[in-house]
Amino acid sequence: MSEARLSDPIYRLKNLTKVYGERRVLNIATLEVYRGEILALVGPSGSGKSTLLRLLNFLEPPSEGVIEFEGVEYGVNQSPKLEKRRQVVAVFQRPMLLNRSVWDNAAYGLRLRGEHDTRSQVQRALAQVGLEGLAQQRAHTLSGGEAQRVALARAIAIHPQVLLLDEPTANLDPYNVGLIEGIVQRLNREQGTTLVLVTHNIFQARRLAQRVAFLLDGQIIEMGEVGQFFDAPQDARTRAFIRGEMIY
């Protein structure tokens, strides 16, 4: 990744916290997500990764602090306008598909946005995920990997600037893991899509990401370019996590 891209944040987070009841699940002093990068969020279960993804997707506001998106700040009582929110799309671990055809599922996001001439966009998206041959198949008949690729096609069809992925290959076989990782890499390389990837798989983070952030107890313990992060981590807790030791 070039220095020019690294100097152009699409997100800036400042003094960000998220509290549920009396439990503080996020406490991030600062975080930048650069335009056109793949950023991996790693850490044990309950460390705040998925919560952070929900805030980046504007599904809920922070309890304190600011999320700056494309140069505009949003906080506790202010969320982006609809046209800005539509630039960010999330795909979660368990894709929610309609009990309809693969084609209808891939077109669903476009139709929600009031677009009617969706044929070329849906065809292109299904081709990108290798499902053009299953366009008329019912979603409930798909394998787990196929269902996840349909969810990706639905996201790709609307050409988001930012794609947020929450454990997109969890419980999938190696073949489907490879397919989905290839889709992610092509989106980033060919379309310049910014991706934030939550994964428990540190090998996947190393394969896909340009930068990696390690979360523990809602805080970013360490963050850096992928080579530095895995080969020369600075914090003992990061080293322990990379070695596969359990951290609570």
TINU-346518 format. One line per 4 residues: number of its first residue (from 1); for each residue y, x, z of N, C-alpha, C. Coordinates in steps of 0.2 Angstrom, whole numbers, plus 2048, in hexadecimal, padded with zeros to 3 digits. Each point is the difference from the previous one (the first is absolute). Layout:
N
NUM) Y,X,Z,Y,X,Z,Y,X,Z | ...
//
This chain:
248
1) 7FA,804,800,806,7FC,800,806,804,800 | 805,7FF,7FC,806,804,7FF,805,7FF,806 | 804,805,801,805,7FF,806,805,7FA,7FF | 801,7FF,7F9,805,7FA,7FF,7FD,7FA,803
5) 7F9,7FF,7FF,7FD,7FA,802,800,800,808 | 7FF,806,803,7FF,800,807,807,7FF,803 | 805,800,7FD,807,800,803,802,7F9,7FF | 7FC,7FB,7FE,803,7F9,7FE,7FC,7FB,804
9) 802,7FF,806,7FC,7FB,804,801,7F9,7FE | 7FA,7FC,7FF,801,7F9,7FF,800,7FC,806 | 7FD,803,806,801,7FD,807,802,805,804 | 805,7FE,805,802,804,806,7FF,7FC,806
13) 7FC,802,805,7FF,7FD,806,803,803,805 | 804,7FD,805,804,803,805,7FF,7FC,807 | 7FE,804,805,7FF,7FD,806,7FC,7FA,800 | 7FB,7FF,7FD,7FC,7FA,7FE,7FB,7FF,806
17) 800,7FA,803,7FB,7FE,805,7FE,7F9,7FE | 7F9,7FF,802,7FE,7F9,800,7FC,7FF,806 | 802,7FA,803,7FD,7FE,806,7FD,7F9,800 | 7F9,800,802,7FD,7F9,801,7FF,7FF,807
21) 803,7FB,803,800,7FF,807,803,806,804 | 7FC,803,804,802,806,804,7FD,806,7FD | 7FD,7FF,7FA,7FD,806,7FD,804,803,7FA | 802,806,801,804,803,7FA,7FB,804,7FC
25) 7FF,7FD,7F9,7FB,803,7FC,803,805,7FB | 806,800,7FF,804,805,7FC,806,803,803 | 801,806,7FF,806,803,803,801,806,7FC | 804,7FF,7FA,800,805,7FB,808,802,800
29) 801,806,802,807,803,800,803,800,7F8 | 7FC,803,7FC,802,801,7F9,7FB,800,7FB | 800,7FD,7FA,7FB,801,7FB,803,7FF,7FA | 7FF,804,7FB,802,7FF,7F9,7FA,7FF,7FB
33) 800,7FB,7FC,7FB,800,7FB,804,801,7F9 | 7FD,805,7FC,804,802,7FA,7FD,7FC,7FA | 805,7FF,7FC,7FF,7FC,7FA,7FB,804,7FC | 7FA,7FC,7FE,7FC,803,7FB,7FA,804,803
37) 800,800,807,7FB,804,803,7FA,7FC,803 | 7FA,803,801,7FB,7FD,804,800,803,807 | 802,7FB,805,800,802,807,7FA,7FD,803 | 7FC,804,804,7FA,7FE,803,802,7FF,808
41) 7FE,7FB,803,800,7FF,807,7FA,800,803 | 7FE,805,805,7FA,801,803,801,800,807 | 7FA,7FE,804,800,800,807,7FB,7FB,802 | 7FE,800,807,7FB,7FC,802,802,7F9,800
45) 7FB,7FB,801,801,7F9,800,805,7FF,806 | 804,7FB,7FF,805,7FE,805,806,805,800 | 801,805,7FC,806,804,800,806,7FE,7FD | 800,7FA,7FD,806,7FD,7FD,801,800,7F9
49) 7FB,803,7FC,800,801,7F9,801,7F9,7FC | 7FC,7FB,802,800,7FA,7FC,807,7FC,802 | 802,801,806,806,7FD,802,806,803,7FC | 800,806,7FF,805,804,7FC,800,7FD,7F9
53) 7FA,7FF,7FD,800,7FD,7FA,803,7F9,7FF | 7FF,7FC,805,803,7F9,800,807,801,801 | 803,804,803,807,801,800,803,803,7FA | 7FD,804,7FD,802,803,7F9,7FF,7FA,7FB
57) 7FC,7FB,801,7FF,7FB,7FB,805,7FA,802 | 804,801,806,805,7FB,802,7FC,7F9,802 | 7FA,801,802,7FC,7FA,802,803,7FE,807 | 803,804,804,803,7FF,806,805,805,802
61) 805,7FE,804,805,805,801,7FE,805,806 | 804,806,800,7FF,804,806,803,7FD,806 | 7FE,802,806,803,7FE,806,806,804,801 | 801,806,7FE,806,804,801,800,804,7FA
65) 806,803,7FE,800,805,7FB,802,7FD,7F9 | 7FF,804,7FB,802,7FF,7F9,7FB,802,7FB | 7FF,7FC,7FB,7FC,802,7FA,805,800,7FA | 801,805,7FD,805,801,7FB,7FB,800,7F9
69) 801,7FB,7FC,7FD,800,7FA,804,800,7FA | 7FF,805,7FC,805,801,7FA,807,800,802 | 802,803,805,806,802,802,804,7FA,804 | 7FC,7FB,802,803,7FA,803,7FC,7FF,807
73) 804,800,806,7FC,800,806,7FF,7F8,802 | 7FA,800,803,7FD,7F9,803,7FE,802,807 | 801,7FB,804,7FE,801,807,7FD,7F9,803 | 801,7FF,807,7FD,7FB,803,802,7F9,7FD
77) 806,7FF,7FF,802,7F9,7FD,802,800,7F9 | 7FE,805,7FC,801,800,7F9,7FB,803,7FC | 7FD,7FC,7FB,7FB,802,7FC,803,800,7F8 | 7FC,803,7FC,802,801,7F9,800,7F9,7FD
81) 804,7FF,7FB,800,7FA,7FB,7FA,800,7FD | 7FE,7FA,7FD,7F9,7FF,7FD,7FF,805,7FA | 805,802,7FC,7FF,804,7FA,7FF,807,803 | 802,802,806,7FE,807,802,7F9,800,803
85) 7FF,7FB,804,7F9,7FF,803,7FB,800,7FB | 801,7FD,7FA,7FB,800,7FA,7FF,807,7FD | 804,805,802,7FF,807,7FD,7FA,803,804 | 7FE,7FD,806,7FB,803,804,7FA,7FB,800
89) 7FA,803,7FF,7FA,7FC,800,7FB,803,805 | 7FC,7FD,803,7FA,802,805,7FA,7FE,7FD | 7FB,804,801,7F9,7FE,7FF,7FC,802,806 | 7FD,7FB,803,7FD,802,807,7F8,801,7FF
93) 7FD,802,806,7F9,802,800,7FB,7FA,7FD | 802,7FA,802,7FC,7FA,7FE,804,7FC,7FC | 7FF,801,7F9,804,7FC,7FC,7FF,7F9,800 | 806,7FC,800,800,7F9,800,800,7FD,7F9
97) 7FA,7FE,7FD,800,7FD,7FA,7FF,7F9,7FF | 803,7FD,7FB,7FF,7F9,7FF,7F9,7FE,7FD | 7FE,7FB,802,7F9,7FE,7FD,801,7FD,7F9 | 802,805,7FC,801,7FF,7F9,7FE,806,7FC
101) 802,800,7FA,7FD,806,7FB,804,806,802 | 7FD,806,7FE,804,806,801,807,800,7FC | 800,7FD,7FA,806,800,7FD,805,7FC,804 | 7FF,7FA,803,804,7FC,804,803,804,806
105) 7FB,804,803,802,804,806,805,805,7FE | 7FF,803,7FA,804,806,7FE,807,7FD,7FE | 800,7FA,7FE,807,7FD,7FD,803,7FD,806 | 7FD,7FF,806,803,7FC,805,807,802,802
109) 801,806,801,807,803,803,805,7FF,7FB | 7FE,800,7F9,805,7FF,7FB,802,7F9,800 | 7FB,7FB,801,802,7F9,800,804,7FE,806 | 7FF,803,806,804,7FF,805,807,801,7FF
113) 801,805,7FC,807,802,7FE,803,7FC,7FB | 7FC,7FB,7FD,803,7FC,7FB,7FF,802,7F9 | 7FC,806,7FF,7FF,802,7F9,7FB,7FC,7FD | 801,7FE,7FA,7FB,7FC,7FD,7FC,804,7FA
117) 804,804,7FD,7FC,804,7FA,7FE,807,803 | 7FA,7FF,803,7FD,805,804,7FA,804,7FD | 7FE,7FE,7FA,7FA,802,7FD,800,808,7FF | 805,803,7FD,800,807,7FF,800,804,806
121) 803,7FD,805,800,804,807,7FA,800,803 | 7FD,7FA,800,7F9,7FF,803,7FB,804,7FD | 800,800,7F9,7FB,804,7FC,801,807,802 | 806,803,800,801,807,801,7FE,802,807
125) 801,7FB,805,7FE,802,807,7F8,800,801 | 7FD,7FB,7FD,7F9,800,800,7FD,806,7FD | 803,802,7FA,7FD,806,7FD,801,806,804 | 806,801,804,801,805,804,7FB,801,806
129) 7FD,7FB,802,7FB,800,805,7F9,7FF,7FE | 7FF,800,7F9,7FA,800,7FD,7FC,7F9,801 | 804,7FA,800,7FD,7FA,801,801,7FB,7FA | 802,803,7FA,802,7FB,7FB,7FA,7FC,7FE
133) 7FA,803,801,7FA,7FD,7FE,7FD,7FA,805 | 804,800,805,7FE,7FB,805,805,7FB,801 | 805,7FF,7FB,806,7FC,801,7FE,7F8,802 | 7FB,7FE,7FD,7FE,7F9,802,7FB,7FF,805
137) 7FE,805,804,7FB,800,805,804,7FD,806 | 7FC,7FC,804,803,7FD,806,800,806,806 | 806,7FF,803,801,806,805,7FB,800,805 | 7FD,7FA,802,7FB,801,806,7F9,803,7FE
141) 7FF,801,7F9,7FA,804,7FE,801,807,800 | 806,803,801,801,807,7FF,7FD,804,806 | 7FF,806,7FF,7FE,805,805,807,802,804 | 7FF,803,806,805,802,803,805,805,7FD
145) 7FD,805,7FC,805,804,7FC,803,7FC,7FA | 7FD,7FC,7FD,803,7FC,7FB,806,7FC,803 | 7FF,7FD,805,805,7FB,804,806,805,801 | 7FF,806,803,805,804,801,804,802,7FA
149) 7FD,801,7FB,803,801,7F9,804,7FA,7FE | 7FD,7FA,801,804,7FA,7FE,807,800,804 | 7FF,802,806,807,800,804,804,805,7FE | 7FE,806,7FE,804,805,7FD,803,7FD,7F9
153) 7FC,7FD,7FC,803,7FD,7FA,806,7FB,801 | 7FF,7FC,805,805,7FB,802,806,804,802 | 800,805,803,806,804,802,803,804,7FA | 7FC,803,7FC,802,804,7FB,804,7FC,7FB
157) 7FD,7F9,7FF,803,7FC,7FB,807,7FF,801 | 803,800,806,807,7FF,801,804,806,800 | 7FD,806,7FF,804,806,7FF,804,802,806 | 7FD,800,806,804,802,806,803,807,800
161) 805,801,803,803,807,801,7FC,803,805 | 7FE,7FC,805,7FC,803,806,7FA,7FC,801 | 7FA,804,801,7FA,7FC,801,7FD,803,807 | 7FF,7FC,804,7FD,801,807,7F9,7FF,800
165) 7FC,804,802,7F8,7FF,800,7FE,802,807 | 7FC,7FA,803,7FE,801,806,7F8,800,800 | 7FD,806,801,7F9,802,7FF,7FD,7FD,7FA | 802,801,7FA,7FE,7FD,7FA,7F9,801,7FE
169) 7FD,805,803,7F9,802,7FE,7FB,800,806 | 802,7FD,805,7FC,7FF,806,7FA,7FC,7FE | 7FA,803,802,7F9,7FC,800,7FE,800,7F8 | 803,804,7FC,7FE,800,7F9,7FC,806,7FE
173) 7FB,7FF,7FB,7FC,805,7FE,804,806,7FD | 7FD,806,7FF,804,805,7FD,802,7FF,7F9 | 7FC,7FC,7FC,802,7FF,7F9,807,7FC,800 | 800,7FA,805,806,7FC,800,806,804,803
177) 7FF,804,805,805,805,803,803,804,7FA | 7FC,803,7FC,803,804,7FB,804,7FC,7FB | 7FD,7FA,7FE,804,7FC,7FC,807,7FE,802 | 800,7FE,807,807,7FE,803,804,806,800
181) 7FE,806,803,804,806,800,803,802,7F9 | 7FC,7FF,7FB,802,802,7F9,806,7FB,7FE | 7FF,7FA,802,806,7FB,7FF,806,802,803 | 7FF,801,807,806,803,804,804,806,7FD
185) 7FC,805,7FE,803,806,7FD,803,7FE,7F9 | 7FD,7FC,7FC,803,7FE,7FA,807,7FD,801 | 800,7FB,804,806,7FC,802,806,805,802 | 7FE,805,804,805,804,802,802,805,7FB
189) 7FB,803,7FC,802,805,7FB,803,7FD,7FA | 7FE,7FA,7FD,802,7FD,7FA,806,7FB,801 | 800,7FD,805,806,7FB,801,805,802,805 | 7FE,805,804,805,802,805,800,7FC,806
193) 7FB,7FC,801,800,7FB,806,800,804,807 | 804,7FE,804,7FF,803,807,7FB,7FD,804 | 7FB,803,803,7FB,7FE,804,800,802,807 | 7FF,7FC,804,7FE,801,807,7F9,7FE,802
197) 7FC,804,802,7F9,7FF,801,7FE,801,807 | 7FD,7FB,803,7FD,800,807,7F9,802,7FE | 7FD,805,803,7F9,801,800,7FD,804,806 | 7FA,7FE,802,7FD,804,805,7FC,806,7FD
201) 800,801,7F9,7FC,805,7FD,805,806,7FE | 7FF,805,804,805,806,7FF,7FE,803,7FA | 7FA,800,7FD,7FF,803,7FA,803,7FC,7FA | 800,7F9,801,804,7FC,7FB,808,802,800
205) 802,801,806,807,802,801,802,806,7FD | 7FB,805,800,801,806,7FD,800,800,7F9 | 7FB,7FC,7FD,7FF,7FF,7F9,806,7FD,7FD | 803,7FB,803,805,7FC,7FD,808,801,801
209) 801,802,806,807,800,803,803,807,7FE | 807,7FF,7FF,804,806,800,802,802,807 | 801,7FB,804,802,801,807,7FC,7FC,805 | 7FF,802,806,7FC,7FD,805,804,7FF,807
213) 7FF,7FA,803,803,7FF,806,7FB,7FE,805 | 7FF,804,806,7FB,7FE,805,803,7FC,806 | 7FE,7FA,800,803,7FB,806,7FB,800,806 | 803,800,805,7FC,7FF,807,804,7FD,805
217) 7FE,7FA,802,803,7FC,805,807,7FE,7FE | 800,7FE,7F9,806,7FE,7FD,806,805,7FE | 7FE,806,801,805,805,7FF,7FD,805,7FA | 805,803,7FC,7FE,805,7FB,7FF,807,804
221) 7FA,802,801,7FF,806,803,802,806,7FB | 7FE,800,7FA,801,805,7FB,800,7FD,7F9 | 804,803,7FC,800,7FE,7F9,802,806,7FC | 7FD,800,7FA,801,806,7FC,7FD,7FF,7F9
225) 801,805,7FC,7FD,800,7F9,7F8,801,801 | 7FC,7FD,7FC,7F9,800,801,7FD,806,802 | 802,806,7FC,7FD,806,801,801,803,807 | 807,800,802,802,802,807,7FD,7FB,805
229) 7FF,7FA,7FF,7FE,7FB,805,7F8,802,802 | 7FC,801,7FB,7F9,801,801,7FE,807,802 | 804,805,7FD,7FE,807,800,803,803,806 | 806,7FE,802,804,803,805,804,7FC,805
233) 7FC,7FB,803,804,7FB,804,803,803,806 | 805,7FE,802,804,803,805,7FF,7FD,807 | 7FE,7FA,801,7FE,7FC,806,7F9,800,802 | 7FE,802,806,7F9,800,802,7FD,7F9,7FF
237) 804,7FB,801,7FD,7F9,7FF,7FE,7FF,7F8 | 804,803,7FC,7FE,7FF,7F9,7FA,804,7FE | 800,806,803,7FA,804,7FF,7FA,7FD,802 | 800,7FD,806,7FA,7FC,803,7FE,7FA,7FB
241) 805,7FD,7FE,7FF,7FA,7FC,7FC,802,7F9 | 803,806,7FD,7FD,802,7FA,7F9,803,801 | 7FF,802,806,7F9,803,801,7FB,7FA,802 | 802,7FA,800,7FC,7FA,801,7FF,7FE,807
245) 804,803,805,7FF,7FF,807,804,7F9,801 | 7FD,7FC,805,803,7FA,802,806,800,804 | 805,7FD,7FE,807,800,803,802,7F9,803 | 801,7FF,806,803,7FA,803,806,801,804
//
